[in-house]
Amino acid sequence: MPIFSYAIKNLILFALPLLFASASFGQEKKVAATPKDLQMEIAKMDSLLFGAYNAQNLEKLKSYFTEDLEWYQDNGGLLYLETVIQNFDGIFKRDYRLIRTLVKGSMEVHPIKDFGAIETGSHQFRHIENGKEEVGTFKFLMIWKQNNNGWQVSRVVSYDH
C-alpha cells in the first residue's frame, strides 16, 4: 500500500500544476474591443498631427499637444512641451525635409475610461541626405486626451531608436 500511495502522491504533485497551468492559459483576454469610431477618430488625429509635422507647420503642430506634455524618448530622456517644440523647430530648419509615415497595420487604439485613448504603433521617418534616402523605423505610444480643445496628446513614449 505505501508504494501505491507514493505513486498517487507523485501523480497528484505532477498533475496538479499542469491543471492550473492549462486553466490559466486557456482563459480568454477580457479586454473590451475598441469601438470602431474611436479607432477612426484617433487614426484621423494621428494623420492631422503628422500632417502638420510633415508640412512643418509649427503652430498647428503645437496645438495638438497639451500644455503639460511629457515626452519620453529612449535616447533623449524626458522632455516637456517647450523643449519638444524647440526640437521640432530645429528639425524644420535642417537642409532636408524629414517626412513621417505610419507603418501600415501597426496602429492599435485602446480607450482610457473618462480620459481619452492610447495609440501605439510604428512609424518611419525618411529624408534624403547626401543623395541617399535615409529611413528609420521606430515605435511609439501616445496618450490622447479628449478635452474642450478636442483631442490632444498629453504623453508620448518614443522608443526603439
Backbone as JSON Lines, residues from 0, in Angstrom:
{"i":0,"aa":"M","n":[0.81,-1.21,0.0],"ca":[0.0,0.0,0.0],"c":[0.85,1.27,0.0]}
{"i":1,"aa":"P","n":[1.97,1.31,0.72],"ca":[2.76,2.53,0.7],"c":[3.29,2.85,-0.69]}
{"i":2,"aa":"I","n":[3.62,1.85,-1.49],"ca":[4.1,2.11,-2.85],"c":[2.97,2.71,-3.67]}
{"i":3,"aa":"F","n":[1.76,2.19,-3.53],"ca":[0.6,2.71,-4.26],"c":[0.33,4.16,-3.88]}
{"i":4,"aa":"S","n":[0.33,4.47,-2.57],"ca":[0.05,5.84,-2.13],"c":[1.18,6.77,-2.55]}
{"i":5,"aa":"Y","n":[2.43,6.26,-2.59],"ca":[3.55,7.07,-3.05],"c":[3.38,7.41,-4.53]}
{"i":6,"aa":"A","n":[2.93,6.47,-5.34],"ca":[2.71,6.7,-6.77],"c":[1.58,7.7,-6.99]}
{"i":7,"aa":"I","n":[0.5,7.57,-6.24],"ca":[-0.63,8.51,-6.36],"c":[-0.2,9.9,-5.91]}
{"i":8,"aa":"K","n":[0.55,9.97,-4.83],"ca":[1.03,11.26,-4.33],"c":[1.89,11.96,-5.41]}
{"i":9,"aa":"N","n":[2.8,11.22,-6.04],"ca":[3.64,11.8,-7.09],"c":[2.82,12.2,-8.3]}
{"i":10,"aa":"L","n":[1.83,11.38,-8.65],"ca":[0.96,11.7,-9.77],"c":[0.2,13.0,-9.51]}
{"i":11,"aa":"I","n":[-0.32,13.15,-8.31],"ca":[-1.05,14.36,-7.94],"c":[-0.12,15.57,-7.95]}
{"i":12,"aa":"L","n":[1.08,15.41,-7.39],"ca":[2.04,16.52,-7.36],"c":[2.46,16.92,-8.77]}
{"i":13,"aa":"F","n":[2.5,15.96,-9.69],"ca":[2.88,16.26,-11.06],"c":[1.7,16.83,-11.85]}
{"i":14,"aa":"A","n":[0.52,16.26,-11.69],"ca":[-0.65,16.62,-12.49],"c":[-1.3,17.94,-12.04]}
{"i":15,"aa":"L","n":[-1.27,18.23,-10.75],"ca":[-1.94,19.42,-10.23],"c":[-1.39,20.72,-10.86]}
{"i":16,"aa":"P","n":[-0.07,20.91,-10.92],"ca":[0.41,22.14,-11.58],"c":[0.01,22.2,-13.05]}
{"i":17,"aa":"L","n":[-0.05,21.08,-13.73],"ca":[-0.46,21.08,-15.13],"c":[-1.91,21.52,-15.27]}
{"i":18,"aa":"L","n":[-2.76,21.09,-14.34],"ca":[-4.16,21.5,-14.37],"c":[-4.28,23.02,-14.2]}
{"i":19,"aa":"F","n":[-3.54,23.56,-13.23],"ca":[-3.59,25.0,-13.01],"c":[-3.03,25.76,-14.2]}
{"i":20,"aa":"A","n":[-1.94,25.26,-14.76],"ca":[-1.33,25.93,-15.91],"c":[-2.28,25.92,-17.1]}
{"i":21,"aa":"S","n":[-2.92,24.8,-17.37],"ca":[-3.82,24.75,-18.52],"c":[-5.04,25.62,-18.29]}
{"i":22,"aa":"A","n":[-5.49,25.73,-17.05],"ca":[-6.64,26.59,-16.75],"c":[-6.29,28.06,-16.97]}
{"i":23,"aa":"S","n":[-5.08,28.47,-16.56],"ca":[-4.72,29.87,-16.71],"c":[-4.41,30.21,-18.16]}
{"i":24,"aa":"F","n":[-3.81,29.29,-18.91],"ca":[-3.52,29.56,-20.32],"c":[-4.78,29.51,-21.16]}
{"i":25,"aa":"G","n":[-5.77,28.78,-20.73],"ca":[-6.99,28.63,-21.5],"c":[-7.95,29.79,-21.36]}
{"i":26,"aa":"Q","n":[-7.68,30.71,-20.41],"ca":[-8.59,31.83,-20.21],"c":[-8.46,32.83,-21.34]}
{"i":27,"aa":"E","n":[-9.59,33.39,-21.73],"ca":[-9.6,34.4,-22.78],"c":[-9.26,35.76,-22.19]}
{"i":28,"aa":"K","n":[-8.68,36.63,-23.03],"ca":[-8.46,38.01,-22.62],"c":[-9.81,38.68,-22.45]}
{"i":29,"aa":"K","n":[-9.97,39.4,-21.38],"ca":[-11.25,40.07,-21.13],"c":[-11.08,41.57,-21.32]}
{"i":30,"aa":"V","n":[-10.57,41.95,-22.47],"ca":[-10.38,43.35,-22.82],"c":[-11.47,43.73,-23.8]}
{"i":31,"aa":"A","n":[-12.14,44.82,-23.49],"ca":[-13.21,45.27,-24.37],"c":[-12.62,45.69,-25.72]}
{"i":32,"aa":"A","n":[-13.32,45.37,-26.76],"ca":[-12.89,45.77,-28.11],"c":[-12.96,47.28,-28.23]}
{"i":33,"aa":"T","n":[-12.0,47.84,-28.96],"ca":[-12.0,49.28,-29.19],"c":[-13.15,49.63,-30.12]}
{"i":34,"aa":"P","n":[-13.99,50.57,-29.72],"ca":[-15.07,50.98,-30.62],"c":[-14.5,51.49,-31.95]}
{"i":35,"aa":"K","n":[-15.14,51.1,-33.03],"ca":[-14.66,51.47,-34.38],"c":[-14.57,52.99,-34.55]}
{"i":36,"aa":"D","n":[-15.52,53.73,-33.96],"ca":[-15.49,55.19,-34.1],"c":[-14.28,55.79,-33.38]}
{"i":37,"aa":"L","n":[-13.86,55.2,-32.25],"ca":[-12.68,55.68,-31.55],"c":[-11.43,55.37,-32.38]}
{"i":38,"aa":"Q","n":[-11.36,54.18,-32.92],"ca":[-10.24,53.79,-33.78],"c":[-10.1,54.79,-34.95]}
{"i":39,"aa":"M","n":[-11.22,55.09,-35.58],"ca":[-11.21,56.02,-36.73],"c":[-10.84,57.44,-36.29]}
{"i":40,"aa":"E","n":[-11.33,57.86,-35.13],"ca":[-11.04,59.21,-34.63],"c":[-9.55,59.38,-34.33]}
{"i":41,"aa":"I","n":[-8.96,58.41,-33.68],"ca":[-7.53,58.5,-33.35],"c":[-6.68,58.4,-34.62]}
{"i":42,"aa":"A","n":[-7.1,57.56,-35.56],"ca":[-6.38,57.48,-36.84],"c":[-6.41,58.84,-37.54]}
{"i":43,"aa":"K","n":[-7.56,59.51,-37.49],"ca":[-7.69,60.85,-38.08],"c":[-6.79,61.84,-37.36]}
{"i":44,"aa":"M","n":[-6.77,61.78,-36.01],"ca":[-5.95,62.71,-35.25],"c":[-4.47,62.47,-35.5]}
{"i":45,"aa":"D","n":[-4.07,61.21,-35.61],"ca":[-2.68,60.88,-35.93],"c":[-2.31,61.49,-37.28]}
{"i":46,"aa":"S","n":[-3.21,61.37,-38.25],"ca":[-2.98,61.91,-39.58],"c":[-2.87,63.44,-39.55]}
{"i":47,"aa":"L","n":[-3.73,64.09,-38.78],"ca":[-3.68,65.56,-38.68],"c":[-2.4,66.02,-37.98]}
{"i":48,"aa":"L","n":[-2.05,65.35,-36.88],"ca":[-0.85,65.69,-36.13],"c":[0.39,65.61,-37.02]}
{"i":49,"aa":"F","n":[0.53,64.49,-37.72],"ca":[1.72,64.33,-38.53],"c":[1.61,65.0,-39.89]}
{"i":50,"aa":"G","n":[0.41,65.37,-40.29],"ca":[0.25,66.24,-41.45],"c":[0.87,67.59,-41.16]}
{"i":51,"aa":"A","n":[0.62,68.1,-39.94],"ca":[1.21,69.38,-39.52],"c":[2.73,69.23,-39.42]}
{"i":52,"aa":"Y","n":[3.19,68.1,-38.91],"ca":[4.64,67.85,-38.83],"c":[5.26,67.82,-40.23]}
{"i":53,"aa":"N","n":[4.68,67.04,-41.13],"ca":[5.24,66.92,-42.48],"c":[5.19,68.24,-43.24]}
{"i":54,"aa":"A","n":[4.2,69.09,-42.93],"ca":[4.09,70.41,-43.56],"c":[4.97,71.44,-42.86]}
{"i":55,"aa":"Q","n":[5.62,71.03,-41.77],"ca":[6.47,71.89,-40.97],"c":[5.72,73.11,-40.44]}
{"i":56,"aa":"N","n":[4.46,72.89,-40.05],"ca":[3.61,73.94,-39.5],"c":[3.71,73.88,-37.98]}
{"i":57,"aa":"L","n":[4.67,74.6,-37.42],"ca":[4.98,74.52,-36.0],"c":[3.81,74.93,-35.11]}
{"i":58,"aa":"E","n":[3.11,76.0,-35.46],"ca":[1.99,76.45,-34.63],"c":[0.85,75.43,-34.63]}
{"i":59,"aa":"K","n":[0.54,74.89,-35.77],"ca":[-0.51,73.86,-35.86],"c":[-0.08,72.62,-35.09]}
{"i":60,"aa":"L","n":[1.16,72.23,-35.26],"ca":[1.7,71.06,-34.56],"c":[1.58,71.23,-33.04]}
{"i":61,"aa":"K","n":[1.95,72.39,-32.56],"ca":[1.89,72.67,-31.12],"c":[0.46,72.54,-30.58]}
{"i":62,"aa":"S","n":[-0.54,72.87,-31.4],"ca":[-1.93,72.82,-30.94],"c":[-2.41,71.39,-30.65]}
{"i":63,"aa":"Y","n":[-1.68,70.4,-31.12],"ca":[-2.07,69.01,-30.88],"c":[-1.52,68.45,-29.57]}
{"i":64,"aa":"F","n":[-0.8,69.27,-28.81],"ca":[-0.23,68.82,-27.54],"c":[-0.82,69.59,-26.37]}
{"i":65,"aa":"T","n":[-0.99,68.92,-25.24],"ca":[-1.43,69.59,-24.02],"c":[-0.28,70.42,-23.46]}
{"i":66,"aa":"E","n":[-0.62,71.42,-22.67],"ca":[0.4,72.28,-22.05],"c":[1.32,71.49,-21.11]}
{"i":67,"aa":"D","n":[0.79,70.41,-20.52],"ca":[1.59,69.61,-19.58],"c":[2.2,68.37,-20.25]}
{"i":68,"aa":"L","n":[2.45,68.46,-21.56],"ca":[3.02,67.34,-22.31],"c":[4.28,66.79,-21.64]}
{"i":69,"aa":"E","n":[4.34,65.47,-21.58],"ca":[5.57,64.77,-21.18],"c":[5.92,63.84,-22.33]}
{"i":70,"aa":"W","n":[7.14,63.97,-22.84],"ca":[7.61,63.19,-23.98],"c":[8.82,62.39,-23.51]}
{"i":71,"aa":"Y","n":[8.67,61.07,-23.46],"ca":[9.74,60.18,-23.03],"c":[10.38,59.55,-24.26]}
{"i":72,"aa":"Q","n":[11.68,59.73,-24.39],"ca":[12.38,59.17,-25.54],"c":[13.56,58.35,-25.04]}
{"i":73,"aa":"D","n":[13.67,57.12,-25.58],"ca":[14.71,56.23,-25.08],"c":[16.11,56.81,-25.18]}
{"i":74,"aa":"N","n":[16.39,57.58,-26.2],"ca":[17.74,58.14,-26.33],"c":[17.8,59.63,-26.02]}
{"i":75,"aa":"G","n":[16.71,60.2,-25.51],"ca":[16.7,61.63,-25.21],"c":[16.18,61.98,-23.84]}
{"i":76,"aa":"G","n":[15.64,61.0,-23.12],"ca":[15.13,61.26,-21.78],"c":[13.74,61.87,-21.79]}
{"i":77,"aa":"L","n":[13.42,62.53,-20.7],"ca":[12.11,63.17,-20.53],"c":[12.17,64.62,-21.01]}
{"i":78,"aa":"L","n":[11.24,64.96,-21.89],"ca":[11.16,66.32,-22.43],"c":[9.77,66.88,-22.18]}
{"i":79,"aa":"Y","n":[9.7,68.2,-22.06],"ca":[8.42,68.89,-21.87],"c":[8.1,69.71,-23.11]}
{"i":80,"aa":"L","n":[6.89,70.24,-23.15],"ca":[6.36,70.91,-24.35],"c":[7.34,71.91,-24.97]}
{"i":81,"aa":"E","n":[7.86,72.82,-24.18],"ca":[8.74,73.87,-24.73],"c":[9.94,73.26,-25.45]}
{"i":82,"aa":"T","n":[10.56,72.26,-24.85],"ca":[11.73,71.62,-25.47],"c":[11.33,70.84,-26.71]}
{"i":83,"aa":"V","n":[10.19,70.16,-26.66],"ca":[9.71,69.4,-27.81],"c":[9.49,70.34,-29.0]}
{"i":84,"aa":"I","n":[8.86,71.48,-28.75],"ca":[8.6,72.44,-29.83],"c":[9.92,73.02,-30.36]}
{"i":85,"aa":"Q","n":[10.86,73.31,-29.47],"ca":[12.18,73.79,-29.9],"c":[12.87,72.73,-30.78]}
{"i":86,"aa":"N","n":[12.74,71.46,-30.38],"ca":[13.34,70.39,-31.17],"c":[12.71,70.29,-32.56]}
{"i":87,"aa":"F","n":[11.38,70.39,-32.62],"ca":[10.7,70.38,-33.92],"c":[11.18,71.55,-34.78]}
{"i":88,"aa":"D","n":[11.28,72.72,-34.17],"ca":[11.74,73.9,-34.89],"c":[13.13,73.66,-35.47]}
{"i":89,"aa":"G","n":[14.01,73.06,-34.69],"ca":[15.35,72.74,-35.17],"c":[15.33,71.75,-36.32]}
{"i":90,"aa":"I","n":[14.45,70.75,-36.24],"ca":[14.31,69.77,-37.32],"c":[13.83,70.47,-38.58]}
{"i":91,"aa":"F","n":[12.9,71.39,-38.44],"ca":[12.33,72.08,-39.6],"c":[13.34,73.02,-40.28]}
{"i":92,"aa":"K","n":[14.39,73.39,-39.58],"ca":[15.4,74.3,-40.13],"c":[16.56,73.55,-40.79]}
{"i":93,"aa":"R","n":[16.51,72.23,-40.81],"ca":[17.59,71.45,-41.44],"c":[17.56,71.61,-42.95]}
{"i":94,"aa":"D","n":[18.65,71.19,-43.58],"ca":[18.78,71.28,-45.05],"c":[17.84,70.32,-45.76]}
{"i":95,"aa":"Y","n":[17.36,69.33,-45.08],"ca":[16.49,68.32,-45.7],"c":[15.16,68.28,-44.97]}
{"i":96,"aa":"R","n":[14.18,67.73,-45.63],"ca":[12.84,67.63,-45.07],"c":[12.64,66.2,-44.56]}
{"i":97,"aa":"L","n":[12.29,66.08,-43.29],"ca":[12.04,64.79,-42.64],"c":[10.54,64.51,-42.71]}
{"i":98,"aa":"I","n":[10.15,63.39,-43.33],"ca":[8.75,63.04,-43.52],"c":[8.41,61.81,-42.69]}
{"i":99,"aa":"R","n":[7.3,61.89,-41.97],"ca":[6.84,60.78,-41.15],"c":[5.69,60.08,-41.82]}
{"i":100,"aa":"T","n":[5.72,58.72,-41.82],"ca":[4.59,57.92,-42.26],"c":[4.34,56.83,-41.23]}
{"i":101,"aa":"L","n":[3.08,56.56,-41.01],"ca":[2.68,55.48,-40.11],"c":[2.88,54.16,-40.84]}
{"i":102,"aa":"V","n":[3.46,53.18,-40.17],"ca":[3.62,51.86,-40.77],"c":[2.24,51.22,-40.85]}
{"i":103,"aa":"K","n":[1.84,50.89,-42.06],"ca":[0.51,50.34,-42.31],"c":[0.26,49.1,-41.45]}
{"i":104,"aa":"G","n":[-0.9,49.09,-40.8],"ca":[-1.3,47.95,-39.99],"c":[-0.68,47.9,-38.6]}
{"i":105,"aa":"S","n":[0.15,48.89,-38.24],"ca":[0.82,48.84,-36.93],"c":[0.05,49.56,-35.82]}
{"i":106,"aa":"M","n":[-0.89,50.41,-36.19],"ca":[-1.59,51.22,-35.18],"c":[-2.6,50.39,-34.4]}
{"i":107,"aa":"E","n":[-2.54,50.55,-33.08],"ca":[-3.55,50.0,-32.18],"c":[-4.09,51.15,-31.35]}
{"i":108,"aa":"V","n":[-5.38,51.08,-31.04],"ca":[-6.02,52.11,-30.22],"c":[-6.78,51.4,-29.11]}
{"i":109,"aa":"H","n":[-6.63,51.93,-27.9],"ca":[-7.33,51.39,-26.73],"c":[-7.91,52.54,-25.94]}
{"i":110,"aa":"P","n":[-9.18,52.44,-25.56],"ca":[-9.81,53.53,-24.8],"c":[-9.25,53.64,-23.39]}
{"i":111,"aa":"I","n":[-9.24,54.87,-22.87],"ca":[-8.95,55.13,-21.46],"c":[-10.23,55.75,-20.89]}
{"i":112,"aa":"K","n":[-10.87,55.04,-20.02],"ca":[-12.15,55.47,-19.47],"c":[-12.08,56.89,-18.9]}
{"i":113,"aa":"D","n":[-13.04,57.71,-19.3],"ca":[-13.19,59.08,-18.81],"c":[-11.95,59.95,-19.05]}
{"i":114,"aa":"F","n":[-11.14,59.61,-20.04],"ca":[-9.95,60.41,-20.32],"c":[-9.7,60.55,-21.82]}
{"i":115,"aa":"G","n":[-9.53,59.43,-22.51],"ca":[-9.17,59.5,-23.92],"c":[-8.81,58.15,-24.5]}
{"i":116,"aa":"A","n":[-7.59,58.04,-25.03],"ca":[-7.2,56.82,-25.71],"c":[-5.69,56.65,-25.73]}
{"i":117,"aa":"I","n":[-5.28,55.41,-25.85],"ca":[-3.87,55.05,-26.05],"c":[-3.71,54.67,-27.51]}
{"i":118,"aa":"E","n":[-2.71,55.23,-28.14],"ca":[-2.36,54.83,-29.51],"c":[-0.95,54.28,-29.49]}
{"i":119,"aa":"T","n":[-0.75,53.1,-30.06],"ca":[0.58,52.54,-30.23],"c":[0.79,52.21,-31.7]}
{"i":120,"aa":"G","n":[2.04,52.13,-32.09],"ca":[2.33,51.75,-33.46],"c":[3.8,51.93,-33.79]}
{"i":121,"aa":"S","n":[4.08,51.82,-35.05],"ca":[5.42,52.06,-35.58],"c":[5.3,53.1,-36.69]}
{"i":122,"aa":"H","n":[6.32,53.91,-36.79],"ca":[6.33,54.9,-37.87],"c":[7.73,55.01,-38.45]}
{"i":123,"aa":"Q","n":[7.76,55.51,-39.67],"ca":[9.03,55.7,-40.36],"c":[9.26,57.18,-40.6]}
{"i":124,"aa":"F","n":[10.5,57.57,-40.49],"ca":[10.92,58.92,-40.83],"c":[11.93,58.8,-41.96]}
{"i":125,"aa":"R","n":[11.68,59.56,-43.04],"ca":[12.51,59.49,-44.25],"c":[13.04,60.87,-44.6]}
{"i":126,"aa":"H","n":[14.23,60.86,-45.15],"ca":[14.78,62.08,-45.73],"c":[15.9,61.7,-46.69]}
{"i":127,"aa":"I","n":[16.23,62.63,-47.56],"ca":[17.35,62.45,-48.48],"c":[18.54,63.19,-47.88]}
{"i":128,"aa":"E","n":[19.63,62.49,-47.7],"ca":[20.84,63.11,-47.17],"c":[22.02,62.64,-48.01]}
{"i":129,"aa":"N","n":[22.78,63.59,-48.51],"ca":[23.92,63.28,-49.39],"c":[23.49,62.42,-50.58]}
{"i":130,"aa":"G","n":[22.31,62.71,-51.12],"ca":[21.83,62.0,-52.3],"c":[21.29,60.61,-52.04]}
{"i":131,"aa":"K","n":[21.2,60.22,-50.77],"ca":[20.75,58.88,-50.42],"c":[19.55,58.97,-49.47]}
{"i":132,"aa":"E","n":[18.53,58.13,-49.74],"ca":[17.37,58.13,-48.84],"c":[17.73,57.4,-47.55]}
{"i":133,"aa":"E","n":[17.46,58.07,-46.45],"ca":[17.66,57.51,-45.12],"c":[16.28,57.23,-44.53]}
{"i":134,"aa":"V","n":[16.08,56.04,-43.98],"ca":[14.8,55.66,-43.41],"c":[15.03,55.06,-42.03]}
{"i":135,"aa":"G","n":[14.31,55.55,-41.05],"ca":[14.35,54.98,-39.7],"c":[12.95,54.55,-39.3]}
{"i":136,"aa":"T","n":[12.82,53.36,-38.76],"ca":[11.53,52.86,-38.27],"c":[11.61,52.76,-36.76]}
{"i":137,"aa":"F","n":[10.63,53.36,-36.08],"ca":[10.64,53.44,-34.63],"c":[9.25,53.12,-34.08]}
{"i":138,"aa":"K","n":[9.19,52.84,-32.8],"ca":[7.91,52.55,-32.13],"c":[7.5,53.74,-31.29]}
{"i":139,"aa":"F","n":[6.19,53.84,-31.06],"ca":[5.69,54.94,-30.25],"c":[4.44,54.53,-29.5]}
{"i":140,"aa":"L","n":[4.17,55.27,-28.44],"ca":[2.93,55.17,-27.68],"c":[2.52,56.6,-27.39]}
{"i":141,"aa":"M","n":[1.27,56.94,-27.69],"ca":[0.77,58.29,-27.39],"c":[-0.51,58.17,-26.58]}
{"i":142,"aa":"I","n":[-0.61,59.0,-25.58],"ca":[-1.83,59.11,-24.78],"c":[-2.57,60.35,-25.28]}
{"i":143,"aa":"W","n":[-3.74,60.1,-25.86],"ca":[-4.59,61.18,-26.37],"c":[-5.61,61.54,-25.29]}
{"i":144,"aa":"K","n":[-5.73,62.82,-25.01],"ca":[-6.69,63.32,-24.03],"c":[-7.8,64.04,-24.77]}
{"i":145,"aa":"Q","n":[-9.04,63.7,-24.44],"ca":[-10.17,64.4,-25.03],"c":[-10.62,65.47,-24.03]}
{"i":146,"aa":"N","n":[-10.55,66.73,-24.47],"ca":[-10.91,67.84,-23.59],"c":[-11.68,68.89,-24.39]}
{"i":147,"aa":"N","n":[-11.82,70.07,-23.82],"ca":[-12.57,71.14,-24.5],"c":[-11.93,71.56,-25.82]}
{"i":148,"aa":"N","n":[-10.64,71.3,-25.97],"ca":[-9.93,71.63,-27.21],"c":[-10.0,70.48,-28.22]}
{"i":149,"aa":"G","n":[-10.79,69.48,-27.95],"ca":[-10.85,68.3,-28.81],"c":[-9.88,67.25,-28.31]}
{"i":150,"aa":"W","n":[-9.14,66.67,-29.22],"ca":[-8.14,65.65,-28.88],"c":[-6.75,66.27,-28.88]}
{"i":151,"aa":"Q","n":[-5.98,66.01,-27.81],"ca":[-4.61,66.46,-27.73],"c":[-3.76,65.35,-27.12]}
{"i":152,"aa":"V","n":[-2.5,65.32,-27.49],"ca":[-1.56,64.35,-26.94],"c":[-1.02,64.89,-25.63]}
{"i":153,"aa":"S","n":[-1.11,64.08,-24.57],"ca":[-0.6,64.5,-23.28],"c":[0.7,63.77,-22.89]}
{"i":154,"aa":"R","n":[0.9,62.59,-23.44],"ca":[2.11,61.82,-23.15],"c":[2.55,61.11,-24.42]}
{"i":155,"aa":"V","n":[3.86,61.04,-24.61],"ca":[4.45,60.33,-25.74],"c":[5.58,59.48,-25.21]}
{"i":156,"aa":"V","n":[5.65,58.25,-25.68],"ca":[6.8,57.4,-25.42],"c":[7.32,57.01,-26.8]}
{"i":157,"aa":"S","n":[8.54,57.43,-27.1],"ca":[9.16,57.18,-28.4],"c":[10.37,56.29,-28.13]}
{"i":158,"aa":"Y","n":[10.41,55.11,-28.77],"ca":[11.46,54.15,-28.42],"c":[11.84,53.27,-29.6]}
{"i":159,"aa":"D","n":[12.84,52.43,-29.35],"ca":[13.37,51.5,-30.34],"c":[14.14,52.24,-31.42]}
{"i":160,"aa":"H","n":[14.89,53.27,-31.0],"ca":[15.7,54.06,-31.94],"c":[17.03,53.37,-32.2]}
